[in-house]
Amino acid sequence: MAEFKTNVMRILDKEGIEYISHEYPHGKDAVDGVSVAKLLGQNPDFVFKTLVTKGAKDYYVFVVPVACELDLKKCAKSVGEKSVEMIHVKDINKVTGYVRGGCSPIGMKKHYKTTYHITAQSNERIIVSAGKIGYQIDLKPSELVRLTNGQYADIVKSV
């Protein structure tokens, strides 16, 4: 039987970017990121979630460790906006092409400015959604940032 590939995996294959795919058990509903990390047997500091916001100028993508919460003021500053707000769940598919719980920074309908939390920079590898609930990819953050033309910034609330 052929190995299952998401569009994200096909993009990575086309670009020659090495990755490890992971699958986790799921129902039809999204599973929170900390639970995904546990299901994968991974430290939540290395599993990142993809969140989409809207500012006055455009939409913005932020990729942060699953246990962290976005600091919207820091996010806005990192993309040169006065403020940003989370998009409504009902708009996720329209804006990104993905469903809640399966949103990846790779392969959205349109390219949006993408910012990764600074902790990704010091990790050898991180795990992000492969674009479908139940599938994750493990890759070098430098490759992810290069592919998405991303940047690093401190974008989460302090603990």
Secondary structure, DSSP 4 states (H G I P E B T S, - for coil): -PPP--HHHHHHHHHT---EEEE----SS---HHHHHHHHT--GGGBEEEEEEE-SS-EEEEEEETT--B-HHHHHHHTT-S--EEPPGGGHHHHHS--TT---SSS-SS--EEEEEGGGGG-S-EEEEEEETTEEEEE-HHHHHHHHT-EEE--B---
